[in-house]
């Protein structure tokens, strides 16, 4: 099997956002085609719509765990709890490495971006951000669950 961490980084460095990169690297294992995976995860990029809230790579870990073992019965409280616990475990692993799950804190910026327009992807963009390391980390953490 191909290295999914490398695939996530490859997706990011080809222009996809953080959420798309992690989600699409694994979605096929759970029966989802690439186009659907990219569409579904797209809005989570940049800390959800570039608002710099929860990192898109972290959001994708949660989405992937839900796709694998999410609850479909609104009365099944144990299944809901199990789903939430899985997310908490993955978030704790991410926190241990990065000290935060918030996009703005990972990037060292304050507050929400003024514009929803994504930054132009240049070699300088990739060199100035910790995103590749973050995406690789999230891809490794979710791989341990999937």
BELBELKA-V243025 format. One record per backbone hydrogen bond with DSSP energy under -0.5 kcal/mol. CO is the residue of the C=O (numbers start at 1). NH is the residue of the N-H. If there is no record, write none. Layout:
BEGIN
co: {CO/CO}
nh: {NH/NH}
END
This chain:
BEGIN
co: {2/3/4/5/6/7/8/9/10/11/11/12/17/18/19/20/21/22/23/23/26/26/27/27/28/33/34/35/36/37/38/39/41/42/43/44/44/45/46/47/48/50/52/53/55/56/57/58/59/60/61/62/63/64/65/66/72/73/75/76/77/78/79/80/81/82/83/84/85/86/87/88/89/90/91/92/93/94/95/101/102/103/104/104/120/122/123/124/125/126/130/131/132/133/134/135/136/137/138/139/140/141/142/142}
nh: {4/7/8/9/10/11/12/13/14/14/16/15/21/22/23/24/25/26/26/27/29/30/30/32/31/37/38/39/40/41/42/43/44/45/49/47/48/50/52/53/51/113/104/103/59/60/61/62/63/64/65/66/67/68/69/70/74/76/77/80/81/82/83/84/85/86/87/88/89/90/91/92/93/94/95/96/97/98/99/55/106/107/108/109/122/126/127/128/129/129/134/135/136/137/138/139/140/141/142/143/144/145/145/146}
END
